[in-house]
């Protein structure tokens, strides 16, 4: 396991350099080394379960984030063999398909000073349901795990995704109804006025399944590259409300994401939708929305 201990910048400033997360303080920033864990598990085991097993039986100091364990919370996004993915939705068999063969040599690395230091976990696993496969076998896959790109590393596999969540919150990610009540002829509130047609719902329904895991942001070369860009997660969140017929703040939302760091900063690479655990084609959604905005401008 290539492992880095790195405190968050926030922790270093608020705690005055006091030790955080297992005794590593600000002076340890950038420390990293190679640490391999070997497991023999059923190929249907999730990578998250592998890490939990390592934490219980081999290394209680191993740090990673998870919550529901069923792909609903989005808290356990990491890079698996370089690809942003959820630990709980990726099985050993799936990860092994993109893994490199294990090498018998012992690997050790020096500390790196990059913003997203490599912190992969090399977990060698057997390919059968029994423990007969030797852990040192040359064909045993090595699954590399690292924090998702574009975010600062807090420790091991934990990345600080607060900047993404803050950006989403800043754009008011909640329905803003128009406020006027539709009335019937006899002066009563017409509750049926607020029903949506299947066509209206279809425009944004899939976007409501976004779990803000950060996978799209870690897949976006513009966002990862550090350019001034709010990121695909924030854009998709706002498109969800703009396309909602019940929302009355569409003009304000469109103006907000039309700033230079919003829609204009998107280069339509479309890598953001390649690994979405919810199956949202993020890049296509943003591209189609941009095309729609341009068409309306030309017609109006």
C-alpha positions, 0 to 999 in steps of 0.5 A, a space after each residue: 500500500 502506497 500510503 501518505 499521512 497528510 493533515 488537512 490545511 484547515 486542521 493545521 491552521 485551526 489546531 495550530 499544528 497539533 497532532 491530528 488523525 493518529 498522531 500525525 501533525 502539520 510537520 508530517 505533511 507530505 510523508 508517504 511510504 509503500 505499505 502492501 496488504 495481502 488478502 485472499 477473498 471471494 471475487 464478489 467482495 467489495 473493495 470497501 469490505 476489503 478495507 474494513 477487513 484490513 482495518 479490523 485484522 491488520 492495520 487499525 490506523 488505516 483511514 478511509 471514509 464510508 457511511 451507508 455502504 450501499 452506494 447511496 451516500 457517495 462518501 466513499 469515492 476514491 481512485 481505484 486503479 486510477 479511476 474515480 469509483 465508489 468503494 462499496 460499488 466496486 467488487 474485487 473482480 471488477 477492480 482486478 480487471 484493470 489491476 496490474 500483476 503483482 511484482 515480488 519486489 518490495 516497493 517503497 516511495 519517498 514523500 511527495 509534495 504534490 497537492 493530491 499525493 498518491 496514496 494508493 492501497 495495493 490490496 492483493 487478493 485471491 481469484 477464487 473463493 478458497 484460500 488456496 491461491 498463494 498471496 505471492 503468486 505473480 499473477 495476483 492482481 494489485 489493486 491500487 487505491 488513492 484519494 480522488 483527484 482535484 481535492 486536498 488529501 486529509 489522510 490516506 484515502 480521505 479527500 476534503 470534498 468540502 469545497 465542492 459541497 460549499 459550491 453547491 450550497 452557495 448556488 442554493 440547491 433547493 426548490 424555490 417555488 414562485 409563491 403564488 397560489 393557484 385558486 379554483 373558481 370558488 376561491 379554494 386553493 387548486 392543489 392540482 395546479 402543482 402536479 407535473 406531467 410525466 414529460 416535465 418530470 422526465 426533464 430532471 428526474 435522473 438528476 435528482 439521483 446525484 449523490 454528490 460523491 465527487 466522482 465527476 469532479 475527479 474525472 474532469 480535466 478542467 476541474 482537476 487542472 485547477 482552472 477557475 471552474 465551479 465543477 460539473 457537480 454544481 452545474 448539474 445540481 443547478 440544471 436540475 432546478 432550472 429544468 424543474 417546472 415548479 421552480 421560480 428562480 430559473 433566471 437567477 440560477 442561469 445567471 449564476 452559472 453563466 459567470 466565467 467560472 460556470 458554463 463558459 469554463 466547461 470545455 465539453 470533454 465529457 469525461 465527467 460522466 464516464 464513471 458516475 455511479 448513478 449512471 448520469 451522463 453528466 457531460 451530455 447533460 451539460 452539453 445539451 443544456 449549453 446548446 439549449 441556452 444558445 438556441 434560446 438566445 438566437 431565437 430570442 
